[in-house]
Structures are given as structure tokens and as C-alpha cells.
Amino acid sequence: MYGLVSVQPDGNTINGITYYQHGETPGLGGEIENPNWAGLFKGKNFSMNNINRLSIL
């Protein structure tokens, strides 16, 4: 799954997320295409544990 995360100027708060490529199956995995699901992340804080991994807090 490949996507983008937009952060607010503070660098710690999610402004939005979107996925541009995925191989998820319909059902729960397909929810990543649902704008309501993506909206659940707006305003959440996050931290970068390492360059390849993102943790939503």
C-alpha cells in the first residue's frame, strides 16, 4: 500500500491522508478508499519511529 500523509505546520498533526496504490481486498481492506475512513485521521498526532514506519497516536 502506498499513500501520502499531509501534516499541519506544526509537523506533528495529520491534515489528511490518501492512498494512490494498494492491493487490498474488498471489505475491510477496501475501506482505505472510503473518504469517511480517511477523515478519521485528521487532527491525530503522529511520530516517525524510523524512515519506513509511521505511528498514529
mmCIF file of the N, C-alpha and C atoms, coordinates in Angstrom:
data_MODEL
# 
_entry.id   MODEL 
# 
loop_
_atom_site.group_PDB 
_atom_site.id 
_atom_site.type_symbol 
_atom_site.label_atom_id 
_atom_site.label_alt_id 
_atom_site.label_comp_id 
_atom_site.label_asym_id 
_atom_site.label_entity_id 
_atom_site.label_seq_id 
_atom_site.pdbx_PDB_ins_code 
_atom_site.Cartn_x 
_atom_site.Cartn_y 
_atom_site.Cartn_z 
_atom_site.occupancy 
_atom_site.B_iso_or_equiv 
_atom_site.pdbx_formal_charge 
_atom_site.auth_seq_id 
_atom_site.auth_comp_id 
_atom_site.auth_asym_id 
_atom_site.auth_atom_id 
_atom_site.pdbx_PDB_model_num 
ATOM 1   N N  . MET A 1 1  ? 0.846   -1.149 0.000  1.00 0.00 ? 1  MET A N  1 
ATOM 2   C CA . MET A 1 1  ? 0.000   0.000  0.000  1.00 0.00 ? 1  MET A CA 1 
ATOM 3   C C  . MET A 1 1  ? 0.903   1.226  0.000  1.00 0.00 ? 1  MET A C  1 
ATOM 4   N N  . TYR A 1 2  ? 0.587   2.187  -0.854 1.00 0.00 ? 2  TYR A N  1 
ATOM 5   C CA . TYR A 1 2  ? 1.355   3.424  -0.965 1.00 0.00 ? 2  TYR A CA 1 
ATOM 6   C C  . TYR A 1 2  ? 0.407   4.604  -0.823 1.00 0.00 ? 2  TYR A C  1 
ATOM 7   N N  . GLY A 1 3  ? 0.811   5.578  -0.034 1.00 0.00 ? 3  GLY A N  1 
ATOM 8   C CA . GLY A 1 3  ? -0.046  6.725  0.183  1.00 0.00 ? 3  GLY A CA 1 
ATOM 9   C C  . GLY A 1 3  ? 0.737   7.946  0.600  1.00 0.00 ? 3  GLY A C  1 
ATOM 10  N N  . LEU A 1 4  ? 0.003   8.991  0.847  1.00 0.00 ? 4  LEU A N  1 
ATOM 11  C CA . LEU A 1 4  ? 0.578   10.268 1.254  1.00 0.00 ? 4  LEU A CA 1 
ATOM 12  C C  . LEU A 1 4  ? -0.093  10.734 2.536  1.00 0.00 ? 4  LEU A C  1 
ATOM 13  N N  . VAL A 1 5  ? 0.692   11.373 3.381  1.00 0.00 ? 5  VAL A N  1 
ATOM 14  C CA . VAL A 1 5  ? 0.179   11.968 4.612  1.00 0.00 ? 5  VAL A CA 1 
ATOM 15  C C  . VAL A 1 5  ? 0.518   13.447 4.568  1.00 0.00 ? 5  VAL A C  1 
ATOM 16  N N  . SER A 1 6  ? -0.485  14.277 4.733  1.00 0.00 ? 6  SER A N  1 
ATOM 17  C CA . SER A 1 6  ? -0.291  15.719 4.806  1.00 0.00 ? 6  SER A CA 1 
ATOM 18  C C  . SER A 1 6  ? -0.304  16.111 6.276  1.00 0.00 ? 6  SER A C  1 
ATOM 19  N N  . VAL A 1 7  ? 0.683   16.913 6.686  1.00 0.00 ? 7  VAL A N  1 
ATOM 20  C CA . VAL A 1 7  ? 0.738   17.346 8.080  1.00 0.00 ? 7  VAL A CA 1 
ATOM 21  C C  . VAL A 1 7  ? 0.569   18.857 8.171  1.00 0.00 ? 7  VAL A C  1 
ATOM 22  N N  . GLN A 1 8  ? 0.090   19.295 9.313  1.00 0.00 ? 8  GLN A N  1 
ATOM 23  C CA . GLN A 1 8  ? -0.065  20.720 9.563  1.00 0.00 ? 8  GLN A CA 1 
ATOM 24  C C  . GLN A 1 8  ? 1.308   21.338 9.830  1.00 0.00 ? 8  GLN A C  1 
ATOM 25  N N  . PRO A 1 9  ? 1.406   22.667 9.825  1.00 0.00 ? 9  PRO A N  1 
ATOM 26  C CA . PRO A 1 9  ? 2.705   23.329 10.007 1.00 0.00 ? 9  PRO A CA 1 
ATOM 27  C C  . PRO A 1 9  ? 3.468   22.929 11.265 1.00 0.00 ? 9  PRO A C  1 
ATOM 28  N N  . ASP A 1 10 ? 2.767   22.426 12.293 1.00 0.00 ? 10 ASP A N  1 
ATOM 29  C CA . ASP A 1 10 ? 3.494   22.009 13.495 1.00 0.00 ? 10 ASP A CA 1 
ATOM 30  C C  . ASP A 1 10 ? 4.320   20.745 13.257 1.00 0.00 ? 10 ASP A C  1 
ATOM 31  N N  . GLY A 1 11 ? 4.083   20.069 12.132 1.00 0.00 ? 11 GLY A N  1 
ATOM 32  C CA . GLY A 1 11 ? 4.850   18.881 11.783 1.00 0.00 ? 11 GLY A CA 1 
ATOM 33  C C  . GLY A 1 11 ? 4.454   17.628 12.535 1.00 0.00 ? 11 GLY A C  1 
ATOM 34  N N  . ASN A 1 12 ? 3.462   17.713 13.398 1.00 0.00 ? 12 ASN A N  1 
ATOM 35  C CA . ASN A 1 12 ? 3.050   16.574 14.220 1.00 0.00 ? 12 ASN A CA 1 
ATOM 36  C C  . ASN A 1 12 ? 1.576   16.208 14.103 1.00 0.00 ? 12 ASN A C  1 
ATOM 37  N N  . THR A 1 13 ? 0.797   17.020 13.426 1.00 0.00 ? 13 THR A N  1 
ATOM 38  C CA . THR A 1 13 ? -0.639  16.803 13.351 1.00 0.00 ? 13 THR A CA 1 
ATOM 39  C C  . THR A 1 13 ? -1.039  16.482 11.916 1.00 0.00 ? 13 THR A C  1 
ATOM 40  N N  . ILE A 1 14 ? -1.786  15.402 11.752 1.00 0.00 ? 14 ILE A N  1 
ATOM 41  C CA . ILE A 1 14 ? -2.206  14.979 10.416 1.00 0.00 ? 14 ILE A CA 1 
ATOM 42  C C  . ILE A 1 14 ? -3.290  15.908 9.896  1.00 0.00 ? 14 ILE A C  1 
ATOM 43  N N  . ASN A 1 15 ? -3.096  16.366 8.673  1.00 0.00 ? 15 ASN A N  1 
ATOM 44  C CA . ASN A 1 15 ? -4.075  17.192 7.991  1.00 0.00 ? 15 ASN A CA 1 
ATOM 45  C C  . ASN A 1 15 ? -4.966  16.324 7.104  1.00 0.00 ? 15 ASN A C  1 
ATOM 46  N N  . GLY A 1 16 ? -4.396  15.269 6.534  1.00 0.00 ? 16 GLY A N  1 
ATOM 47  C CA . GLY A 1 16 ? -5.156  14.361 5.681  1.00 0.00 ? 16 GLY A CA 1 
ATOM 48  C C  . GLY A 1 16 ? -4.288  13.208 5.212  1.00 0.00 ? 16 GLY A C  1 
ATOM 49  N N  . ILE A 1 17 ? -4.940  12.141 4.753  1.00 0.00 ? 17 ILE A N  1 
ATOM 50  C CA . ILE A 1 17 ? -4.226  11.002 4.182  1.00 0.00 ? 17 ILE A CA 1 
ATOM 51  C C  . ILE A 1 17 ? -4.925  10.566 2.906  1.00 0.00 ? 17 ILE A C  1 
ATOM 52  N N  . THR A 1 18 ? -4.174  9.980  2.004  1.00 0.00 ? 18 THR A N  1 
ATOM 53  C CA . THR A 1 18 ? -4.739  9.395  0.793  1.00 0.00 ? 18 THR A CA 1 
ATOM 54  C C  . THR A 1 18 ? -3.831  8.266  0.332  1.00 0.00 ? 18 THR A C  1 
ATOM 55  N N  . TYR A 1 19 ? -4.416  7.287  -0.305 1.00 0.00 ? 19 TYR A N  1 
ATOM 56  C CA . TYR A 1 19 ? -3.649  6.171  -0.864 1.00 0.00 ? 19 TYR A CA 1 
ATOM 57  C C  . TYR A 1 19 ? -3.770  6.217  -2.372 1.00 0.00 ? 19 TYR A C  1 
ATOM 58  N N  . TYR A 1 20 ? -2.654  6.064  -3.073 1.00 0.00 ? 20 TYR A N  1 
ATOM 59  C CA . TYR A 1 20 ? -2.684  6.084  -4.526 1.00 0.00 ? 20 TYR A CA 1 
ATOM 60  C C  . TYR A 1 20 ? -2.445  4.712  -5.136 1.00 0.00 ? 20 TYR A C  1 
ATOM 61  N N  . GLN A 1 21 ? -2.059  3.729  -4.339 1.00 0.00 ? 21 GLN A N  1 
ATOM 62  C CA . GLN A 1 21 ? -1.887  2.367  -4.845 1.00 0.00 ? 21 GLN A CA 1 
ATOM 63  C C  . GLN A 1 21 ? -2.042  1.387  -3.690 1.00 0.00 ? 21 GLN A C  1 
ATOM 64  N N  . HIS A 1 22 ? -2.836  0.352  -3.924 1.00 0.00 ? 22 HIS A N  1 
ATOM 65  C CA . HIS A 1 22 ? -2.978  -0.680 -2.897 1.00 0.00 ? 22 HIS A CA 1 
ATOM 66  C C  . HIS A 1 22 ? -3.443  -1.976 -3.540 1.00 0.00 ? 22 HIS A C  1 
ATOM 67  N N  . GLY A 1 23 ? -3.243  -3.049 -2.839 1.00 0.00 ? 23 GLY A N  1 
ATOM 68  C CA . GLY A 1 23 ? -3.683  -4.359 -3.285 1.00 0.00 ? 23 GLY A CA 1 
ATOM 69  C C  . GLY A 1 23 ? -4.642  -4.975 -2.284 1.00 0.00 ? 23 GLY A C  1 
ATOM 70  N N  . GLU A 1 24 ? -5.327  -4.123 -1.542 1.00 0.00 ? 24 GLU A N  1 
ATOM 71  C CA . GLU A 1 24 ? -6.247  -4.603 -0.517 1.00 0.00 ? 24 GLU A CA 1 
ATOM 72  C C  . GLU A 1 24 ? -7.486  -5.223 -1.155 1.00 0.00 ? 24 GLU A C  1 
ATOM 73  N N  . THR A 1 25 ? -8.031  -6.223 -0.501 1.00 0.00 ? 25 THR A N  1 
ATOM 74  C CA . THR A 1 25 ? -9.242  -6.878 -0.981 1.00 0.00 ? 25 THR A CA 1 
ATOM 75  C C  . THR A 1 25 ? -10.464 -6.055 -0.595 1.00 0.00 ? 25 THR A C  1 
ATOM 76  N N  . PRO A 1 26 ? -11.585 -6.269 -1.293 1.00 0.00 ? 26 PRO A N  1 
ATOM 77  C CA . PRO A 1 26 ? -12.817 -5.581 -0.898 1.00 0.00 ? 26 PRO A CA 1 
ATOM 78  C C  . PRO A 1 26 ? -13.189 -5.954 0.543  1.00 0.00 ? 26 PRO A C  1 
ATOM 79  N N  . GLY A 1 27 ? -14.022 -5.187 1.132  1.00 0.00 ? 27 GLY A N  1 
ATOM 80  C CA . GLY A 1 27 ? -14.388 -5.416 2.536  1.00 0.00 ? 27 GLY A CA 1 
ATOM 81  C C  . GLY A 1 27 ? -13.592 -4.480 3.410  1.00 0.00 ? 27 GLY A C  1 
ATOM 82  N N  . LEU A 1 28 ? -13.067 -4.985 4.508  1.00 0.00 ? 28 LEU A N  1 
ATOM 83  C CA . LEU A 1 28 ? -12.329 -4.128 5.438  1.00 0.00 ? 28 LEU A CA 1 
ATOM 84  C C  . LEU A 1 28 ? -11.118 -3.488 4.783  1.00 0.00 ? 28 LEU A C  1 
ATOM 85  N N  . GLY A 1 29 ? -10.357 -4.238 3.994  1.00 0.00 ? 29 GLY A N  1 
ATOM 86  C CA . GLY A 1 29 ? -9.183  -3.675 3.326  1.00 0.00 ? 29 GLY A CA 1 
ATOM 87  C C  . GLY A 1 29 ? -9.540  -2.570 2.351  1.00 0.00 ? 29 GLY A C  1 
ATOM 88  N N  . GLY A 1 30 ? -10.694 -2.696 1.711  1.00 0.00 ? 30 GLY A N  1 
ATOM 89  C CA . GLY A 1 30 ? -11.141 -1.695 0.758  1.00 0.00 ? 30 GLY A CA 1 
ATOM 90  C C  . GLY A 1 30 ? -11.576 -0.391 1.395  1.00 0.00 ? 30 GLY A C  1 
ATOM 91  N N  . GLU A 1 31 ? -11.715 -0.373 2.703  1.00 0.00 ? 31 GLU A N  1 
ATOM 92  C CA . GLU A 1 31 ? -12.128 0.844  3.408  1.00 0.00 ? 31 GLU A CA 1 
ATOM 93  C C  . GLU A 1 31 ? -11.135 1.983  3.225  1.00 0.00 ? 31 GLU A C  1 
ATOM 94  N N  . ILE A 1 32 ? -9.901  1.687  2.839  1.00 0.00 ? 32 ILE A N  1 
ATOM 95  C CA . ILE A 1 32 ? -8.936  2.774  2.666  1.00 0.00 ? 32 ILE A CA 1 
ATOM 96  C C  . ILE A 1 32 ? -9.354  3.724  1.552  1.00 0.00 ? 32 ILE A C  1 
ATOM 97  N N  . GLU A 1 33 ? -10.299 3.310  0.692  1.00 0.00 ? 33 GLU A N  1 
ATOM 98  C CA . GLU A 1 33 ? -10.815 4.190  -0.359 1.00 0.00 ? 33 GLU A CA 1 
ATOM 99  C C  . GLU A 1 33 ? -12.005 5.022  0.119  1.00 0.00 ? 33 GLU A C  1 
ATOM 100 N N  . ASN A 1 34 ? -12.487 4.767  1.306  1.00 0.00 ? 34 ASN A N  1 
ATOM 101 C CA . ASN A 1 34 ? -13.644 5.461  1.851  1.00 0.00 ? 34 ASN A CA 1 
ATOM 102 C C  . ASN A 1 34 ? -13.205 6.793  2.472  1.00 0.00 ? 34 ASN A C  1 
ATOM 103 N N  . PRO A 1 35 ? -13.692 7.935  1.943  1.00 0.00 ? 35 PRO A N  1 
ATOM 104 C CA . PRO A 1 35 ? -13.292 9.239  2.492  1.00 0.00 ? 35 PRO A CA 1 
ATOM 105 C C  . PRO A 1 35 ? -13.627 9.397  3.976  1.00 0.00 ? 35 PRO A C  1 
ATOM 106 N N  . ASN A 1 36 ? -14.702 8.764  4.434  1.00 0.00 ? 36 ASN A N  1 
ATOM 107 C CA . ASN A 1 36 ? -15.045 8.850  5.857  1.00 0.00 ? 36 ASN A CA 1 
ATOM 108 C C  . ASN A 1 36 ? -13.986 8.177  6.716  1.00 0.00 ? 36 ASN A C  1 
ATOM 109 N N  . TRP A 1 37 ? -13.444 7.061  6.243  1.00 0.00 ? 37 TRP A N  1 
ATOM 110 C CA . TRP A 1 37 ? -12.383 6.363  6.974  1.00 0.00 ? 37 TRP A CA 1 
ATOM 111 C C  . TRP A 1 37 ? -11.129 7.232  7.006  1.00 0.00 ? 37 TRP A C  1 
ATOM 112 N N  . ALA A 1 38 ? -10.749 7.781  5.869  1.00 0.00 ? 38 ALA A N  1 
ATOM 113 C CA . ALA A 1 38 ? -9.559  8.635  5.810  1.00 0.00 ? 38 ALA A CA 1 
ATOM 114 C C  . ALA A 1 38 ? -9.720  9.847  6.723  1.00 0.00 ? 38 ALA A C  1 
ATOM 115 N N  . GLY A 1 39 ? -10.940 10.361 6.844  1.00 0.00 ? 39 GLY A N  1 
ATOM 116 C CA . GLY A 1 39 ? -11.199 11.515 7.692  1.00 0.00 ? 39 GLY A CA 1 
ATOM 117 C C  . GLY A 1 39 ? -10.981 11.258 9.175  1.00 0.00 ? 39 GLY A C  1 
ATOM 118 N N  . LEU A 1 40 ? -10.963 9.993  9.573  1.00 0.00 ? 40 LEU A N  1 
ATOM 119 C CA . LEU A 1 40 ? -10.743 9.662  10.983 1.00 0.00 ? 40 LEU A CA 1 
ATOM 120 C C  . LEU A 1 40 ? -9.350  10.052 11.467 1.00 0.00 ? 40 LEU A C  1 
ATOM 121 N N  . PHE A 1 41 ? -8.419  10.240 10.542 1.00 0.00 ? 41 PHE A N  1 
ATOM 122 C CA . PHE A 1 41 ? -7.041  10.537 10.920 1.00 0.00 ? 41 PHE A CA 1 
ATOM 123 C C  . PHE A 1 41 ? -6.766  12.034 11.064 1.00 0.00 ? 41 PHE A C  1 
ATOM 124 N N  . LYS A 1 42 ? -7.630  12.868 10.496 1.00 0.00 ? 42 LYS A N  1 
ATOM 125 C CA . LYS A 1 42 ? -7.417  14.311 10.560 1.00 0.00 ? 42 LYS A CA 1 
ATOM 126 C C  . LYS A 1 42 ? -7.386  14.776 12.010 1.00 0.00 ? 42 LYS A C  1 
ATOM 127 N N  . GLY A 1 43 ? -6.350  15.544 12.352 1.00 0.00 ? 43 GLY A N  1 
ATOM 128 C CA . GLY A 1 43 ? -6.199  16.071 13.700 1.00 0.00 ? 43 GLY A CA 1 
ATOM 129 C C  . GLY A 1 43 ? -5.442  15.156 14.651 1.00 0.00 ? 43 GLY A C  1 
ATOM 130 N N  . LYS A 1 44 ? -5.158  13.921 14.214 1.00 0.00 ? 44 LYS A N  1 
ATOM 131 C CA . LYS A 1 44 ? -4.399  12.994 15.062 1.00 0.00 ? 44 LYS A CA 1 
ATOM 132 C C  . LYS A 1 44 ? -2.927  13.382 15.061 1.00 0.00 ? 44 LYS A C  1 
ATOM 133 N N  . ASN A 1 45 ? -2.259  13.117 16.162 1.00 0.00 ? 45 ASN A N  1 
ATOM 134 C CA . ASN A 1 45 ? -0.817  13.340 16.249 1.00 0.00 ? 45 ASN A CA 1 
ATOM 135 C C  . ASN A 1 45 ? -0.095  12.078 15.816 1.00 0.00 ? 45 ASN A C  1 
ATOM 136 N N  . PHE A 1 46 ? 1.102   12.243 15.280 1.00 0.00 ? 46 PHE A N  1 
ATOM 137 C CA . PHE A 1 46 ? 1.890   11.096 14.879 1.00 0.00 ? 46 PHE A CA 1 
ATOM 138 C C  . PHE A 1 46 ? 3.356   11.342 15.172 1.00 0.00 ? 46 PHE A C  1 
ATOM 139 N N  . SER A 1 47 ? 4.119   10.261 15.165 1.00 0.00 ? 47 SER A N  1 
ATOM 140 C CA . SER A 1 47 ? 5.569   10.367 15.314 1.00 0.00 ? 47 SER A CA 1 
ATOM 141 C C  . SER A 1 47 ? 6.223   9.402  14.343 1.00 0.00 ? 47 SER A C  1 
ATOM 142 N N  . MET A 1 48 ? 7.378   9.751  13.841 1.00 0.00 ? 48 MET A N  1 
ATOM 143 C CA . MET A 1 48 ? 8.127   8.885  12.941 1.00 0.00 ? 48 MET A CA 1 
ATOM 144 C C  . MET A 1 48 ? 9.067   8.036  13.783 1.00 0.00 ? 48 MET A C  1 
ATOM 145 N N  . ASN A 1 49 ? 8.813   6.718  13.820 1.00 0.00 ? 49 ASN A N  1 
ATOM 146 C CA . ASN A 1 49 ? 9.694   5.812  14.551 1.00 0.00 ? 49 ASN A CA 1 
ATOM 147 C C  . ASN A 1 49 ? 10.976  5.556  13.773 1.00 0.00 ? 49 ASN A C  1 
ATOM 148 N N  . ASN A 1 50 ? 10.864  5.453  12.475 1.00 0.00 ? 50 ASN A N  1 
ATOM 149 C CA . ASN A 1 50 ? 12.016  5.367  11.580 1.00 0.00 ? 50 ASN A CA 1 
ATOM 150 C C  . ASN A 1 50 ? 11.546  5.772  10.195 1.00 0.00 ? 50 ASN A C  1 
ATOM 151 N N  . ILE A 1 51 ? 12.419  5.799  9.251  1.00 0.00 ? 51 ILE A N  1 
ATOM 152 C CA . ILE A 1 51 ? 12.099  6.322  7.928  1.00 0.00 ? 51 ILE A CA 1 
ATOM 153 C C  . ILE A 1 51 ? 10.997  5.546  7.211  1.00 0.00 ? 51 ILE A C  1 
ATOM 154 N N  . ASN A 1 52 ? 10.797  4.276  7.531  1.00 0.00 ? 52 ASN A N  1 
ATOM 155 C CA . ASN A 1 52 ? 9.830   3.451  6.821  1.00 0.00 ? 52 ASN A CA 1 
ATOM 156 C C  . ASN A 1 52 ? 8.543   3.179  7.585  1.00 0.00 ? 52 ASN A C  1 
ATOM 157 N N  . ARG A 1 53 ? 8.409   3.714  8.768  1.00 0.00 ? 53 ARG A N  1 
ATOM 158 C CA . ARG A 1 53 ? 7.272   3.360  9.604  1.00 0.00 ? 53 ARG A CA 1 
ATOM 159 C C  . ARG A 1 53 ? 6.649   4.597  10.233 1.00 0.00 ? 53 ARG A C  1 
ATOM 160 N N  . LEU A 1 54 ? 5.340   4.660  10.237 1.00 0.00 ? 54 LEU A N  1 
ATOM 161 C CA . LEU A 1 54 ? 4.604   5.783  10.792 1.00 0.00 ? 54 LEU A CA 1 
ATOM 162 C C  . LEU A 1 54 ? 3.677   5.270  11.880 1.00 0.00 ? 54 LEU A C  1 
ATOM 163 N N  . SER A 1 55 ? 3.697   5.903  13.033 1.00 0.00 ? 55 SER A N  1 
ATOM 164 C CA . SER A 1 55 ? 2.791   5.527  14.122 1.00 0.00 ? 55 SER A CA 1 
ATOM 165 C C  . SER A 1 55 ? 1.775   6.632  14.334 1.00 0.00 ? 55 SER A C  1 
ATOM 166 N N  . ILE A 1 56 ? 0.500   6.284  14.308 1.00 0.00 ? 56 ILE A N  1 
ATOM 167 C CA . ILE A 1 56 ? -0.573  7.225  14.594 1.00 0.00 ? 56 ILE A CA 1 
ATOM 168 C C  . ILE A 1 56 ? -0.880  7.108  16.083 1.00 0.00 ? 56 ILE A C  1 
ATOM 169 N N  . LEU A 1 57 ? -0.853  8.234  16.779 1.00 0.00 ? 57 LEU A N  1 
ATOM 170 C CA . LEU A 1 57 ? -1.091  8.219  18.227 1.00 0.00 ? 57 LEU A CA 1 
ATOM 171 C C  . LEU A 1 57 ? -2.487  8.708  18.547 1.00 0.00 ? 57 LEU A C  1 
# 
